[in-house]
Amino acid sequence: MSLSLFGCSSNDINGNKQQAPTTGTGITGYVMKKENDRILVISSESKDFSANGVVQEFYDAIWFTEAPKDITELI
């Protein structure tokens, strides 16, 4: 399963729900773990940091909250 997610939501200082902007951020990847309403998405494309003396293959990973119930993790 491949998934693209953009944005997330949070509460303001008064506890009111605020929707985050949906432009310019996001990740396309695989759902590797699901816990309650959270999902861990790992990027489907690696980044190469070997020029900096670091790992050659690096994959972004982001936890998202309030995930749809029908999303399943990879087994």
C-alpha positions as CSV (number, residue, x, y, z in Angstrom):
1,M,0.0,0.0,0.0
2,S,1.4,3.4,-0.9
3,L,0.0,6.5,0.8
4,S,0.3,10.2,0.4
5,L,-0.5,12.4,3.4
6,F,-0.5,16.1,3.7
7,G,-0.9,18.2,6.8
8,C,-2.3,17.3,10.2
9,S,-4.5,18.8,12.8
10,S,-3.9,20.1,16.3
11,N,-5.5,22.1,19.1
12,D,-4.9,25.8,19.8
13,I,-4.3,27.1,23.3
14,N,-8.0,27.2,24.0
15,G,-8.5,23.5,23.0
16,N,-10.2,24.3,19.7
17,K,-9.3,22.1,16.8
18,Q,-7.2,23.9,14.1
19,Q,-6.5,22.4,10.7
20,A,-2.8,22.7,9.6
21,P,-2.0,24.1,6.2
22,T,-1.9,21.5,3.5
23,T,0.6,23.1,1.1
24,G,4.2,22.3,0.9
25,T,4.4,19.5,3.4
26,G,3.7,15.8,3.2
27,I,5.2,12.4,2.6
28,T,4.6,9.6,0.1
29,G,5.4,6.2,1.6
30,Y,4.4,3.0,3.4
31,V,2.4,2.6,6.6
32,M,4.8,0.6,8.7
33,K,3.0,0.7,12.1
34,K,-0.5,1.5,13.3
35,E,-1.3,2.3,17.0
36,N,-4.8,3.4,17.8
37,D,-5.4,6.5,15.7
38,R,-1.7,7.0,14.8
39,I,0.3,5.7,11.8
40,L,4.0,5.6,11.1
41,V,4.7,6.4,7.4
42,I,8.2,5.7,6.0
43,S,9.2,7.4,2.8
44,S,9.2,5.3,-0.3
45,E,12.3,7.1,-1.7
46,S,15.7,7.3,0.1
47,K,17.9,10.3,0.5
48,D,21.7,10.0,-0.1
49,F,23.8,11.6,2.6
50,S,27.0,9.8,1.8
51,A,28.6,13.1,0.5
52,N,28.5,14.3,4.2
53,G,30.1,11.1,5.4
54,V,26.7,9.8,6.7
55,V,24.5,6.9,5.5
56,Q,23.9,6.4,1.8
57,E,20.3,5.4,2.2
58,F,18.1,7.4,4.6
59,Y,14.3,7.2,4.7
60,D,12.1,9.9,6.3
61,A,9.7,8.6,8.9
62,I,6.7,10.6,10.3
63,W,4.0,9.7,12.8
64,F,0.6,11.0,11.9
65,T,-2.4,11.2,14.2
66,E,-6.1,10.9,13.6
67,A,-5.5,8.4,10.8
68,P,-8.5,6.9,9.0
69,K,-9.6,3.6,10.5
70,D,-9.4,1.7,7.2
71,I,-5.6,2.2,6.8
72,T,-3.6,-0.9,7.5
73,E,0.1,-1.4,8.2
74,L,2.5,-3.5,6.1
75,I,3.1,-6.9,7.5
